[in-house]
Amino acid sequence: MYLGPPRREKRTSSPWRVLVLTILILFGLYIIAERPQWARPFEPTPTPTRSAESYFYEAEEYYEEGLLDEAIAAYQQAVKVNPADTTSLVRLVRLMVLRGQSAEALQGYGNALVEAKTAETYAVKAFAMDWLVPRFSADMIEVEKAEESEVGDQIAIPNPYAEDETLWWVYPRIPGLTANEYLVRGGADEKQVLDFVLKREQRNLLAEAEGLCKDALRINPDYAEAHAYLAEIYADLGSWYDALDEAELAVSLDERSVDAHRTLAYVHEVMGDYEGAIVEYEAAIALHPRLSYLYIAVGRNYLVLSKPDYDKAIASFEKAIEIDPKSAEGYDLLGWTYGFYKGEYDRAIIELERAIEIDADYASAYGHLGWLYYAKRNYEDAIVNFERAIRLGATSAEYYYELGLAYIYAATNGLAPGYSQEDLARGCEKGLPWLDKALDVDPYCQPCWDGVNLCTGK
């Protein structure tokens, strides 16, 4: 007889219980694998991707306020989100050019502009190329000597400024444009080759820009901005009356175009009609009163009238700075006006130093500071600023010879009585190379010859 505890009967698992457990296990695996947001209550909610349209309208608002750097950043985001957005692309490149970023615009967006094949993209690329010309420098060109055996079927371009037969390989590196190496015959040294090639590449840039504008006008003959940019190119080529015709046509096609009025003003300016230039720049300002570069242009023209109006020029530069407090050009021109035109050197130096604080690589401000210190007979500070301006790309003959003379005067106490021949020799050793460089630019520079004659005893 069994006297222990009563036996339990073995229970069988319920099918429903197995099903519930299976569902819970699968649900847990889903949470581990997918990690849905509701299962992560303390983690931030993902930010939805903004549309290109939202960036576009943000850029438009910045542009209306005259905040060009902010507008550029927003247009860049619009293009990044939607590369097919040619409206944002065109407006982005235009603003980059106006902000002095033509090289960066061509580098980043030049190919996209051509691939779009619209009147607007062709025209704005031409605009960028035209504005690159004055910024195109020898730093964008590489040259090296070539051997006669390397010529082959290639035709070497003759250098009309050289008398020798030396062969050179030339490698232009123009942002956003196809690299094109070629041979040049003639050039005693790299400088002589670079001087010729630089002029040649600048002409080629303008010719290619002209072709792009004409491509744009074949697509849309009534596109006002294409006529405006073509006018600017003609003005830079020296075809002033063709430029005037195109600029006036641009305004007649779209009287609301800021670029049409700006370009007509520029054409008047290069033709020496400064009063007409002011009228058209002010017409552009009436259309968009928050663009600092327009006020800078107005002020620049007030300075060169037959009867200059320095107070209006200063007011224009101050307005430009009010709109764009980061305008190194505005502070530079304001300081130059106070110094060169009004003789207020101390006030001028303050404004020019502000320009340098904003842009430590702004060559013009260093050059103007050099001139002011030179005028104040502070030759040591003049030397420092002229040298910095030249290192940053300034190529003014005036800067060269004033730097050369500053070295001579610094060594001789401004040629005050009692200086020694050793002092003069020390100053001439450093100053003569700069006087020679100025004479390379302007062989008729009288202050240069005065310095040379002083050093050579003639």
C-alpha positions as CSV (number, residue, x, y, z in Angstrom):
1,M,0.0,0.0,0.0
2,Y,1.4,3.5,-0.9
3,L,1.3,5.7,2.2
4,G,3.1,8.8,0.7
5,P,1.5,12.1,-0.5
6,P,-1.1,11.8,-3.1
7,R,0.3,11.7,-6.6
8,R,-0.1,14.6,-9.1
9,E,-1.2,13.9,-12.5
10,K,1.0,15.4,-15.3
11,R,-0.6,18.4,-16.9
12,T,-0.4,18.9,-20.7
13,S,0.4,22.5,-22.1
14,S,-2.5,24.4,-23.4
15,P,-2.2,25.4,-27.1
16,W,-3.4,28.9,-26.3
17,R,-0.7,29.4,-23.7
18,V,2.0,28.3,-26.3
19,L,0.6,30.8,-28.8
20,V,0.7,33.7,-26.4
21,L,4.2,32.9,-25.3
22,T,5.3,32.7,-29.0
23,I,3.7,36.1,-29.8
24,L,5.5,37.7,-26.8
25,I,8.8,36.3,-27.8
26,L,8.4,37.5,-31.4
27,F,7.3,40.9,-30.2
28,G,10.4,41.2,-28.0
29,L,12.6,40.3,-30.9
30,Y,10.9,43.0,-33.0
31,I,11.6,45.7,-30.4
32,I,15.3,44.6,-30.1
33,A,15.7,44.6,-33.9
34,E,13.7,47.7,-34.9
35,R,13.8,49.9,-31.8
36,P,10.7,51.9,-32.7
37,Q,10.5,55.5,-31.3
38,W,7.7,54.7,-28.8
39,A,10.0,52.1,-27.3
40,R,12.7,54.9,-26.7
41,P,10.7,57.5,-24.7
42,F,13.9,59.3,-23.5
43,E,15.6,59.6,-26.9
44,P,15.1,62.7,-29.1
45,T,12.6,62.4,-32.0
46,P,14.4,62.4,-35.4
47,T,14.2,65.7,-37.2
48,P,12.4,65.4,-40.6
49,T,14.5,66.2,-43.7
50,R,13.8,69.8,-44.9
51,S,12.6,70.3,-48.4
52,A,14.6,72.2,-51.0
53,E,11.6,74.6,-51.2
54,S,11.9,75.5,-47.6
55,Y,15.6,76.4,-48.0
56,F,14.8,78.4,-51.1
57,Y,12.2,80.6,-49.3
58,E,14.6,81.0,-46.4
59,A,17.3,82.2,-48.8
60,E,14.8,84.6,-50.5
61,E,14.1,86.2,-47.1
62,Y,17.7,86.6,-46.3
63,Y,18.3,88.2,-49.7
64,E,15.5,90.7,-49.2
65,E,17.2,91.7,-45.9
66,G,20.5,92.1,-47.6
67,L,22.1,89.2,-45.7
68,L,23.9,87.7,-48.6
69,D,26.1,85.3,-46.8
70,E,23.1,83.7,-45.0
71,A,21.2,83.6,-48.3
72,I,24.2,81.8,-50.0
73,A,24.2,79.2,-47.2
74,A,20.5,78.6,-47.6
75,Y,20.6,78.4,-51.4
76,Q,23.5,75.9,-51.0
77,Q,21.3,73.7,-48.9
78,A,18.4,73.9,-51.4
79,V,20.8,72.8,-54.2
80,K,22.2,70.0,-52.0
81,V,18.7,68.6,-51.3
82,N,17.6,69.0,-54.9
83,P,20.4,69.3,-57.4
84,A,17.8,69.8,-60.2
85,D,16.6,73.0,-58.6
86,T,18.2,75.4,-61.2
87,T,16.4,78.5,-59.8
88,S,18.3,78.1,-56.5
89,L,21.5,77.2,-58.4
90,V,21.4,80.4,-60.5
91,R,20.6,82.6,-57.5
92,L,23.3,80.9,-55.5
93,V,26.0,81.5,-58.1
94,R,25.0,85.1,-58.7
95,L,25.3,85.9,-55.0
96,M,28.6,84.1,-54.7
97,V,30.0,86.2,-57.5
98,L,28.7,89.4,-56.0
99,R,30.4,88.4,-52.7
100,G,33.8,88.0,-54.5
101,Q,33.5,84.2,-54.7
102,S,33.6,83.7,-58.5
103,A,36.4,81.1,-58.3
104,E,34.6,79.1,-55.7
105,A,31.3,79.3,-57.6
106,L,32.8,78.0,-60.8
107,Q,34.7,75.3,-58.9
108,G,31.7,74.1,-57.1
109,Y,28.9,74.6,-59.6
110,G,30.4,75.4,-63.1
111,N,29.7,71.9,-64.5
112,A,26.2,71.8,-63.2
113,L,25.4,75.2,-64.8
114,V,26.4,73.9,-68.2
115,E,24.7,70.6,-67.8
116,A,21.4,72.3,-67.0
117,K,21.5,73.9,-70.5
118,T,19.1,76.8,-69.7
119,A,19.4,80.5,-70.6
120,E,19.6,81.3,-66.9
121,T,22.4,78.8,-66.1
122,Y,24.5,79.8,-69.2
123,A,24.2,83.5,-68.4
124,V,25.1,83.2,-64.8
125,K,28.2,81.1,-65.6
126,A,29.2,83.8,-68.0
127,F,28.7,86.4,-65.2
128,A,31.0,84.3,-62.9
129,M,33.7,84.0,-65.6
130,D,33.7,87.7,-66.3
131,W,34.1,88.5,-62.6
132,L,36.9,85.9,-62.3
133,V,39.0,87.8,-64.8
134,P,40.4,90.5,-62.4
135,R,40.9,87.9,-59.7
136,F,42.6,85.5,-62.1
137,S,46.3,85.4,-61.1
138,A,49.6,83.8,-61.9
139,D,49.0,81.4,-59.0
140,M,46.4,79.7,-61.2
141,I,49.1,78.9,-63.9
142,E,52.0,76.5,-63.8
143,V,54.8,76.7,-66.4
144,E,57.9,74.5,-67.0
145,K,60.5,74.3,-69.7
146,A,59.9,71.9,-72.6
147,E,62.2,70.1,-75.0
148,E,61.9,70.4,-78.8
149,S,61.3,66.7,-79.0
150,E,58.0,67.2,-77.0
151,V,56.4,69.4,-79.6
152,G,55.3,66.6,-82.0
153,D,52.1,67.6,-83.8
154,Q,51.4,70.5,-81.4
155,I,51.8,74.1,-82.5
156,A,53.6,76.2,-79.9
157,I,51.9,79.6,-79.4
158,P,54.4,82.4,-80.0
159,N,55.0,84.8,-77.1
160,P,55.1,88.3,-78.8
161,Y,56.8,89.8,-75.7
162,A,59.9,87.6,-76.0
163,E,62.8,87.5,-78.4
164,D,64.1,84.0,-77.6
165,E,62.9,80.6,-78.8
166,T,62.6,78.8,-75.5
167,L,59.8,76.3,-75.3
168,W,57.5,76.2,-72.2
169,W,54.7,73.9,-71.1
170,V,51.7,75.9,-69.7
171,Y,49.2,74.4,-67.3
172,P,46.3,76.8,-66.6
173,R,44.2,75.7,-63.5
174,I,41.1,77.8,-63.8
175,P,38.4,76.9,-61.3
176,G,35.4,75.2,-62.8
177,L,36.9,75.1,-66.3
178,T,38.5,72.2,-68.2
179,A,42.3,72.0,-67.8
180,N,44.0,72.7,-71.1
181,E,47.8,72.4,-71.3
182,Y,49.7,73.8,-74.3
183,L,53.1,75.0,-75.5
184,V,54.4,78.5,-75.6
185,R,57.5,79.5,-77.6
186,G,59.5,82.4,-76.2
187,G,60.3,83.6,-72.7
188,A,63.6,84.2,-71.0
189,D,62.2,83.2,-67.6
190,E,59.0,82.1,-65.9
191,K,57.9,85.7,-65.2
192,Q,58.0,86.6,-68.9
193,V,56.0,83.5,-69.8
194,L,53.4,84.1,-67.0
195,D,52.9,87.7,-68.0
196,F,52.0,86.6,-71.5
197,V,49.9,83.6,-70.5
198,L,48.0,85.6,-67.9
199,K,46.8,88.1,-70.4
200,R,46.0,85.4,-72.9
201,E,43.9,83.4,-70.4
202,Q,42.1,86.5,-69.3
203,R,41.1,87.3,-72.9
204,N,40.0,83.6,-73.4
205,L,37.9,83.8,-70.3
206,L,36.1,86.9,-71.6
207,A,35.6,85.3,-75.0
208,E,34.2,82.1,-73.5
209,A,31.9,84.2,-71.3
210,E,30.7,86.1,-74.3
211,G,29.9,82.8,-76.1
212,L,27.9,81.6,-73.1
213,C,25.8,84.8,-73.0
214,K,25.1,84.4,-76.7
215,D,24.1,80.7,-76.1
216,A,21.7,82.0,-73.4
217,L,20.2,84.5,-75.8
218,R,19.7,81.9,-78.5
219,I,17.5,80.1,-76.0
220,N,15.7,83.2,-74.7
221,P,16.4,86.4,-76.7
222,D,14.4,88.5,-74.2
223,Y,16.3,87.4,-71.1
224,A,17.3,90.7,-69.6
225,E,20.1,89.4,-67.3
226,A,21.8,87.7,-70.3
227,H,21.9,91.1,-72.1
228,A,23.1,92.7,-68.9
229,Y,26.0,90.2,-68.4
230,L,26.9,90.5,-72.1
231,A,27.1,94.3,-71.7
232,E,29.4,93.9,-68.7
233,I,31.6,91.6,-70.8
234,Y,31.7,94.0,-73.7
235,A,32.7,96.8,-71.2
236,D,35.6,94.7,-69.9
237,L,36.7,94.0,-73.5
238,G,36.7,97.7,-74.2
239,S,33.7,97.6,-76.6
240,W,32.0,100.4,-74.8
241,Y,29.3,101.3,-77.3
242,D,28.2,97.6,-77.8
243,A,28.2,97.4,-74.0
244,L,25.9,100.5,-73.8
245,D,23.5,99.1,-76.4
246,E,23.2,95.8,-74.5
247,A,22.8,97.4,-71.1
248,E,20.1,99.8,-72.3
249,L,18.3,96.8,-74.0
250,A,18.5,94.9,-70.7
251,V,16.8,97.7,-68.8
252,S,14.1,98.1,-71.5
253,L,13.3,94.4,-71.3
254,D,13.0,94.4,-67.5
255,E,12.9,97.7,-65.7
256,R,12.6,95.7,-62.4
257,S,16.0,94.0,-62.8
258,V,18.6,95.1,-60.3
259,D,21.3,93.5,-62.4
260,A,20.2,95.4,-65.6
261,H,20.4,98.8,-63.8
262,R,23.6,97.8,-62.1
263,T,25.2,96.9,-65.4
264,L,24.0,100.0,-67.1
265,A,25.5,102.0,-64.2
266,Y,28.8,100.1,-64.6
267,V,29.0,100.8,-68.3
268,H,28.5,104.5,-67.7
269,E,31.2,104.3,-65.0
270,V,33.8,102.7,-67.3
271,M,32.9,105.3,-70.0
272,G,33.6,108.1,-67.5
273,D,30.0,109.2,-67.2
274,Y,30.0,109.2,-63.4
275,E,26.8,111.2,-63.0
276,G,25.0,108.7,-65.2
277,A,26.4,105.9,-63.2
278,I,25.1,107.3,-60.0
279,V,21.6,107.7,-61.5
280,E,21.5,104.0,-62.5
281,Y,23.1,102.7,-59.3
282,E,20.4,104.6,-57.4
283,A,17.7,103.1,-59.6
284,A,19.0,99.7,-58.6
285,I,18.9,100.8,-54.9
286,A,15.3,101.8,-55.3
287,L,14.5,98.3,-56.4
288,H,16.5,96.7,-53.6
289,P,17.6,99.1,-50.9
290,R,19.4,96.4,-48.8
291,L,22.3,95.6,-51.0
292,S,25.6,97.0,-49.6
293,Y,27.6,96.7,-52.8
294,L,25.3,99.2,-54.6
295,Y,26.0,101.8,-52.0
296,I,29.7,101.2,-52.3
297,A,29.4,101.7,-56.0
298,V,27.5,105.0,-55.5
299,G,30.2,106.2,-53.1
300,R,33.0,105.3,-55.4
301,N,31.5,107.4,-58.2
302,Y,30.9,110.4,-55.9
303,L,34.7,110.4,-55.3
304,V,35.5,110.8,-59.1
305,L,33.0,113.4,-60.1
306,S,34.5,116.6,-61.7
307,K,33.4,118.2,-58.4
308,P,33.7,115.3,-55.9
309,D,31.2,115.1,-53.1
310,Y,33.2,113.6,-50.3
311,D,30.4,113.8,-47.7
312,K,27.9,111.9,-50.0
313,A,30.6,109.3,-50.7
314,I,31.2,108.9,-46.9
315,A,27.4,108.6,-46.3
316,S,27.2,105.9,-49.0
317,F,30.0,103.9,-47.5
318,E,28.5,104.2,-44.0
319,K,25.2,103.0,-45.4
320,A,26.9,100.0,-46.9
321,I,28.5,99.2,-43.6
322,E,25.2,99.6,-41.8
323,I,23.7,97.0,-44.1
324,D,26.7,94.7,-44.0
325,P,28.9,95.3,-40.9
326,K,31.3,92.6,-42.2
327,S,32.1,94.6,-45.3
328,A,35.9,95.0,-45.5
329,E,35.5,96.9,-48.7
330,G,33.1,99.4,-47.1
331,Y,35.6,100.1,-44.2
332,D,38.5,100.3,-46.7
333,L,36.9,102.8,-48.9
334,L,35.6,104.8,-46.0
335,G,39.1,105.0,-44.5
336,W,40.6,105.8,-47.9
337,T,38.1,108.7,-48.3
338,Y,39.0,110.1,-44.9
339,G,42.7,109.8,-45.5
340,F,43.4,110.5,-49.2
341,Y,40.6,112.9,-49.9
342,K,40.0,114.7,-46.6
343,G,43.4,114.4,-45.0
344,E,42.0,113.0,-41.8
345,Y,44.8,110.4,-41.4
346,D,44.1,109.2,-37.9
347,R,40.4,108.6,-38.6
348,A,41.4,106.9,-41.8
349,I,43.7,104.5,-40.0
350,I,41.0,103.5,-37.6
351,E,38.6,102.6,-40.4
352,L,41.3,100.7,-42.4
353,E,42.3,98.7,-39.4
354,R,38.6,97.7,-39.0
355,A,38.7,96.4,-42.6
356,I,41.7,94.3,-41.7
357,E,40.0,93.0,-38.5
358,I,37.2,91.8,-40.7
359,D,39.4,90.3,-43.4
360,A,43.0,89.8,-42.5
361,D,43.8,89.1,-46.2
362,Y,42.3,92.2,-47.7
363,A,45.2,93.5,-49.8
364,S,43.6,96.9,-50.6
365,A,43.4,97.9,-46.9
366,Y,47.0,97.1,-46.3
367,G,48.0,99.1,-49.4
368,H,46.0,102.1,-48.3
369,L,47.5,101.9,-44.8
370,G,50.9,101.8,-46.4
371,W,50.2,105.0,-48.3
372,L,48.9,106.7,-45.1
373,Y,51.9,105.8,-43.1
374,Y,54.1,106.9,-46.0
375,A,52.3,110.2,-46.1
376,K,52.8,110.6,-42.3
377,R,56.6,109.8,-42.8
378,N,56.2,106.7,-40.7
379,Y,58.3,104.6,-43.1
380,E,58.7,101.5,-41.0
381,D,55.0,101.0,-40.7
382,A,54.6,101.9,-44.4
383,I,57.1,99.1,-45.3
384,V,55.2,96.5,-43.3
385,N,51.8,97.3,-44.9
386,F,53.1,97.7,-48.4
387,E,54.8,94.3,-48.2
388,R,51.7,92.7,-46.9
389,A,49.6,94.2,-49.6
390,I,52.0,92.9,-52.3
391,R,52.2,89.4,-50.8
392,L,48.4,89.3,-50.9
393,G,48.5,90.1,-54.7
394,A,48.5,93.8,-55.0
395,T,50.4,94.8,-58.2
396,S,50.2,98.6,-58.1
397,A,53.3,100.4,-59.5
398,E,52.6,103.1,-56.8
399,Y,52.9,100.5,-54.0
400,Y,56.2,99.2,-55.5
401,Y,57.9,102.6,-55.8
402,E,56.6,103.9,-52.5
403,L,57.9,100.7,-50.8
404,G,61.2,101.2,-52.5
405,L,61.4,104.9,-51.4
406,A,60.2,103.9,-47.9
407,Y,63.3,101.7,-47.5
408,I,65.5,104.5,-48.6
409,Y,63.9,107.1,-46.3
410,A,63.7,104.7,-43.4
411,A,67.5,104.2,-43.6
412,T,68.3,107.9,-44.0
413,N,65.7,109.4,-41.7
414,G,63.8,110.8,-44.6
415,L,67.1,112.1,-46.1
416,A,67.5,114.5,-43.2
417,P,70.8,116.3,-42.9
418,G,73.5,114.1,-41.4
419,Y,72.7,110.8,-43.0
420,S,75.7,108.8,-44.2
421,Q,76.5,107.2,-47.5
422,E,76.4,103.8,-45.6
423,D,72.8,104.6,-44.6
424,L,71.9,105.5,-48.1
425,A,73.6,102.3,-49.5
426,R,71.7,100.2,-46.9
427,G,68.4,101.7,-47.9
428,C,69.1,101.5,-51.6
429,E,70.0,97.8,-51.3
430,K,66.5,97.0,-50.2
431,G,64.7,99.8,-52.1
432,L,66.2,99.5,-55.6
433,P,64.6,96.1,-56.5
434,W,61.1,97.6,-55.8
435,L,61.9,100.7,-57.8
436,D,62.9,98.4,-60.7
437,K,59.7,96.4,-60.3
438,A,57.7,99.7,-60.5
439,L,59.5,100.6,-63.7
440,D,58.6,97.3,-65.2
441,V,55.0,98.3,-64.8
442,D,55.4,102.0,-65.7
443,P,58.7,102.9,-67.5
444,Y,57.7,106.6,-67.2
445,C,57.3,106.6,-63.4
446,Q,59.1,109.8,-62.4
447,P,59.3,109.1,-58.7
448,C,60.9,105.8,-59.6
449,W,63.6,107.5,-61.6
450,D,64.2,110.0,-58.9
451,G,64.9,107.1,-56.5
452,V,67.1,105.3,-58.9
453,N,69.1,108.5,-59.6
454,L,69.5,109.1,-55.9
455,C,70.9,105.6,-55.4
456,T,73.2,105.6,-58.4
457,G,74.5,109.1,-57.8
458,K,73.2,110.6,-61.1
